[in-house]
Structure formats: structure tokens, C-alpha cells
Amino acid sequence: MTDAFLRIENLAKNFGNFTALRNISLSVLEGEFVCFLGPSGCGKTTLLRAIAGLDIQTQGRIEQAGIDISILPPAERDFGIVFQSYALFPNLTVEKNVAYGLESRRAARSEVIGRVKELLALVDLADQGKKYPSQLSGGQQQRVALARALATSPGLLLLDEPLSALDAKVRTHLRQEIKHLQRRLAVTTIMVTHDQEEALTMADRIVVMNHGSIEQIGSPEDIYAAPASEFVAQFIGTMNFINVVVESANQGKHPGGFVKFSPDNLRQGESARLAIRPEDVEILNKKDEQNTDQVLGKVVSTEYLGAFLRVTIAPEGWESTLLADISTDIAVRFVIEAGGDVGFRLPPEKILAYQENK
Amino acid sequence: MAATEVQVSDKASPLKAKSSSDDKLMRLFILVIGAYLVVALAMPLYVMLSKSVLNSDGGFVGLLNYFAYFKTPSLVYSIKNSLFVGLVTTVITVSIAFVLAYGFTRSRMPGKPIFKTIAMIPILVPSLLPGIALIYLFGRQGIINWALFGHEIYGPIGIIISEVFFTLPHALIIIITALSIADARLYEAATALRASSTRIFFTVTLPGVRYGLISAGFVVFTLAVTDFGAPKVIGGDFNVLATDIYKQVIGQQNFEMGAVVSVVLLIPAALAFFVDRLVQKKQVALLSSRAVALEPKPSRRFDNGMLAYALVVSFFILGILGMCQFAALFKFFPYNLSLGLSNYQFDLMDGGGWDSYFNSIEMASYTAVFGTIIVFYGAYLVEKGKGLGVIRGAFQFLAMLPMAVPGLVLGLAYIFFFNMPTNPLNVLYHTMAILVISTITHFYTVSHLTATTALKQMDAQFESVAASLKQPFYRTFVRVTVPVCTPAILDISIYLFVNAMTTVSAVVFLYSPHTTLASVAVLNMDDAGDIAPAAAMGMMIFYTAAGVKILHYFLSRGIEAKTQAWRRSSDN
């Protein structure tokens, strides 16, 4: 981590008595795409604004490209920024918006024009230069904002919920486009989002935040498959939780019976929360009684979600229901329908165990 | 850099951002404009307040002046009179304005734009003018004075009619706004629940506009209580606080007592102002909800009724205005009613002649130009500046203060402050500059609010983007902020111009023989008994203000066509 492009050390931010950020330390590598992900109010935007110098942190140090920028005003830092609201200057044409950061840099006019053309081509808006922002769609406007932010070739690109104001379809499309652009230009990028799908598909690394602290930093795969905390497990994707008391190193007891899990550092007698994703729940043939792991239950309801079926199961004797995602094929084969019986098992290697929150 | 090693364990002092050159420049500018407000508003008011506890030799006498004031029955009686005029005017004006606004927003009566324009006319005339018309209509030799059944127009009746005329547009604007934010869905829900139209009116309509009505009430009350023009012209022996100040200062040269009455007048005005601010905050909260606009359905009886009502109100306004015009043209009322322009020979009368008319135009132009620059730039700095939180808060307070200060009080405060021999600024005394400064300050609040509203509607991230692109703030100000806010800037300039043309209250204490003003000339000619020329000059003010307003309308349409092309495209 010695060659980190952006290094944040022990950052804290207070608004009066309210602690918005505490003890934030992280590094971003050159060319990396990092997402700050978390629910609203988790401090992700506050952190981005501290990096931009728009709202300076109360404590802590930020270093970019080896230079301490902790207390520098925005104009003395090196970044481009795109906001959710686009923040395009409404009275300037698309071209002039993109050229805004170039013009006063004593660049030759022809040079500016050339650069604007290049940028507009980059975001696929080559023929829209003479229009005003209000004449473009939301997605197009956001691409103009992106071109404007990239115009001065900043070392760091900051994206503050750039896709949140757009329609679902446009959002998916622009997601890929931004990602490709970022790869191509290899510009170090930090994006703030509350949309986990966005983070999972775009980021090289995700920083999951909650209540002003970092919960986990990791690759999308890590975050999804091995959530470091119960919060992350719950926040990313869908997760079933089962409250148990730890019986032995790999078994928990709850009113409905026993659940096996892969060994973890939980102590005997401790309360724990076991977690399993709906797609990891294995539906069994009810008649297959040899399988000792089999749990029986009733199907409460089924929800058709296109590619798969989400089944709500009330296992016999359990305190809570369980979600299982199954293919329509299995649903037909095992006759899964509301009111019917169902058998399933929870593969121990897919179960995550967390200490009960105090 | 010495401060590079920031240790976490050291929780003592929070980090301080390094100021950019932009920040420093903006701070400098806000201090400059803040200094303007301190010199043009805070210090004069302070000097005036302190004068009220000094004797004529400058010795401290505590509340002795106030005791003297409250021991003079004729003066104390004015408090009652002022409150009476204020309350009755408020009730009448708000009632008339509410029904009219209701017609404009909830009926399909024809000719709405014309009636709205007519209803705005009183803004374009000095408050002295309706009084003059009333004298011609209901005075001792008035054309229809039988209509008063022997009552005297000089006194509360005349003042109240004048004040209703004068305050109607102000109430109307507020109530129309309140009524137009109604949510159609509420009405649909009420209708679906089979509520009668009366019940809908009392359960949906009235609660929806209650803040607007309260706000309009306070605005009208303040205007009526602090107005000086109407009671001066048609008050007769009926004294009110505003005329008392004038009489104490101009008539008896008793400046200390003038200061005492000013403080007394300041109290209801300031109180009404602060209550109004509280109420308006709630109104804004109503506004921000997502409402579906209400489209009134045609109803022949209701629409015709509203049309008839609008005709009556328009007749009242045009009648007063028309009477003034005829008063100006009659050769010698009531003996020779043939028409002529002899009353326009202002140079033959007291009051400054035609010079005062041209002085007014000059003064109004300066006020519009410099006022707009100061107000808009000040509002920009308060909104967009960083740091100096306390000073920006104080700036905001000072910008709101003029609304609570009656013009006469401000004018008197200027006499005290700018006439002090020890004040280096006393070179301004008796100049055009002091008239311009007092007028800008007097009308600062509404202009400031217009600018602030426009600035708040802009994306708050423009400045952040500009900073990330390393552009100095003034470039964004010139290239983006000003063009985007052009409509508001034009509104401010025309507001300042029209008010500078019509105002009497602050400037009446401040003009000199070289800087007489048209509105003051109306007052002085009326005082000298030259009522017809006073009416003629008053109408000149009206035509000028109206002409400039029309010019402004076409000009802003032209400018908008040029600079606001981006705005239109968003409509479709």
C-alpha cells in the first residue's frame, strides 16, 4: 500500500455534537475505482466532500499523490466532480459547459475547441454541442457533466450519486459507460452511492459505511460472499438470519432444532446470528428421508421474480420464516406452491456466523 | 508546511481550512457591503434611538422625553388613531383583496390580465395621490360629497379610503400567491367525499390560505400605520404617529420629540414585521409540497359575479386615478371646469418646479442602478460566501431590518446621523447621494429577498463545480449567476425605480433646494393649497412609473429572448 494515490488517515468530522465520520482510514490506488456504499446518513457524501475540500474534516489527514491536501481549498486540489443534480450551467451550451474549465488556462482557442470535441466524442455526444442542457435528457446531461469534469484531466474523479436521478434503464446503461470510460482513461475514481447493485457492478473495491464508520473494505466478491459484519450481510443483497445459541464449535441451537455451520471463532453458550443467502438454501425432495439435515416446513407464499422464484418458508417450530430462491424448474419438480409442504437443508459451508450485537 | 503532521490523538483543535484567494476576496466584498449597511442603516438608527434619551443640548435625560410624550394627550391620542386606521384598513383591504384574488384564481372570469394590471396601479402613484382625488370627490366642494351623508372626508374616513387604495396591490399579490398554491387533489378528495361547496371553502380553501391572509394582514397594517402621505393630505385634524413625527421635526424643530415618536412608531412596525416573517416561513413549507395545480371549472353565475366584483374594484381604482387627472386639467375647480394645462406650469409654484420632476427621474435611475448592484451582490455574497458566519448572519439581519423601519423614521435617523458636525460623512448631507442612499436602504429588504429567492433556486453545486475547475468565483458570477438571475435582477431594478419615484417618507427630511423631488413637490404644493398642480405632478409620477414599467416589460422580454433561450426549451 505504499504507492497509494489517495491516503486518508484517521479522518473525523463533527457537526456540532453530531459525529458524521469517525476514525476513517483508507487508501485508494492509482487508477482504481472505489465506491463508498451505505444507507443515507452513513457519512459517505460527507467523506467525499472532505476529499474534495468542500466541507473540511474536523480531524485527520488526506494525502493525494504524496501531497498533504488536508486543509487546502477545493481550487488548490486536483479533482473533477459530478453531482447527482448534474449542476450544468443552464445558460451555457453543452460545448461551453465542457470548455468551462479550459478557457481561462491560457490555452489556444483552437486547442480548447479540439479538446471539447474530443471529450464530447468520448461521452458519445459529438453532435449535441450546440444545445442547451435543458434540451438534453437526464442521461445525456449527466454525460456532459462527466465530460466537463474530465476536461482538465484531473488526477481524481469524484462522483456523488451520479446515477440516482436517472431512470432505471438509463442508469444501467450509463453504469457500464462510466465504467468503460474510467478503465480507458485509468483515472482514479471515487463514487458515492446507496445502490448496492451500482457498487457491485462498477467498483474495483467497495467501502461499506454505516453510522460514520467503515464496516468493510473489499472487492465486490468479498463483500457479497464474505460480509465482515452483520450490517454488511444485511445491507448487501438479501439475507436470512437465524438466532441461535452456540452449542459446539460448529452447531447452533434454536427453538426449532439445530443448525450446523462451518467453524468460526464463536464461544460455546454465546448467542449468535447465523446468516444464509436465499440462493444458498437447498430445496430437497420431501420423500428423501435419508438426508438427516432435512428441515420440513410449509410454503407461506411464492413470489415470481422472472428468472427465479422467491419462496417464503415457515419451517416447523422456527420463530421466523426463511426465504429461498429457486429456479422455476425445481419449483415444478418438487411441487412448490403456497400452502404445500417443503423440505430443505442449509449447507453448513454457506452459513455465516456473527456475534449477537450487544 | 508546518501543519502537515496532524495527530489523531490531538483532539484539541479542529482543522481549519486554508482560505483560497476567492474566499478572501469574497470576505472583503461582504465586509464592504456590510459596511454600507452599517453606515446607511445601523448607525443612523442607533443615533436616532440615542437622541430620544437626550435633551436638545445633547445631555442625557433618560426616559424624560418619553414621560413628556406620554403626558401630552394630543400626542398619545395619535397612537390610538394610528392603530384604529391600521386595523380598519387591514380588515377592509384584506377582505377586498381576498375576494378579488379568489376571482382571479378560482373563477374563469374574462379579462383577468387587465383587471390584475389595474389592481397594481396604486403601486405606481405616491400615497398622497388618492387623498387629493378624495378631496375633489368628497371635499367641501367635492363633486359627489353628498354621498358621505354629511360626514367629513378630512379625517379617518379619507385616510382609510386612501390607505385601502394604497395597500390593495400589496395584499393582493400575497393572497393570489397563497391561493394559487392550492392542491387540486385536496378539492377532488373533498368532492369525492361529497362535501358541499361551502364546507369545502371552510375546510380546504380557508385553511390553505390562512398564512397568506395573516401575512397580508400584517403587511397592510404596517403600511397603513407607517404611511405619511394619506394622513398628511386628507387627515385634517386627525393626527397619527406619522404626521406627528413630521410636525415635530418640520413644524416645531423638536428633533428629540420626533425621535421619541419614531421609536413609538417603530414598535408596531417591527412587531408586525417579525410576526410576518414567522408566518411566511410556514407558508413556504406549504409551498414546497408537490401539488397539482387547480384548474377552475366554468360556472356562469360565479364567473359573472366575480367579473362584476372586479369591475367595481377597478372602477374604484380608475375612478381615483381619473379624478386626479381631471383635477390636474380643470382650469379652476369648481368654478371653471374647462380643461387646460395651466396646472402643469410647475415652475410658477412652490415645490421646486419641473426641476423636481427631473431630479426624481435622476434619483430613481441612480437608485435602480446602484441599488440593484449593491443588493444583488450583497445577497450573492451572503448566499455563496464561505466563512465569516457571524458577519453573514449580521448582514442578513441588517438586510431584513429596513422592512421594519418606517421611511419617516429612517429619514429622521439620517438627519441625526449625517448632519452631525463630527461625522465626516456629513458632506453627503443635502446632496443627491444621500437621497439615493436613503432610498436604496429604505427598499432594501424586498429587493434582497427577491435576489435571495432567485439565488436559492440555482443549483447549490455550481460554485463547487467551478472551484473544482479552478475558476475564480467572479467568472462564474458573471458568466452564470447573473445571466441565470437576469429576470430577478430586472425585477429588483424596476421595483427600486418605481418606489424611488413615488416615495415621500424618508426623502421628505433629506431633500435640499437643489434636490427637490416630484413626490415631495406634490406634498409641498398640496400644503401650500395648490392642490391642482399637486395632482398634476402626482399624475406625472404615475405616467413616468407606468411608462418605465411598460418599457421594462418589453426590455425584459427582449433580453429574455436573447439570454434566456435555454429556459424556453425546458418548457416542452
Interface residues (C-beta under 8 A of the other chain):
Chain A: E9 N10 A12 N14 N23 A52 G53 L54 I56 Q57 T58 Q59 G60 R61 D68 S70 I71 L72 P73 P74 A75 E76 R77 F79 G80 I81 F83 S85 Y86 A87 F89 P90 N91 L92 Y100 G101 S104 R105 Y132 P133 S134 Q135 R148 A149 A151 T152 P154 L158
Chain B: M1 A3 T4 V6 V8 K11 P14 L15 K16 A17 K18 S19 S20 D22 D23 D459 Q461 F462 S464 V465 A466 A467 S468 L469 K470 Q471 P472 R475 R479 V480 P483 V484 T563 Q564 A565 W566 R567 S569 S570
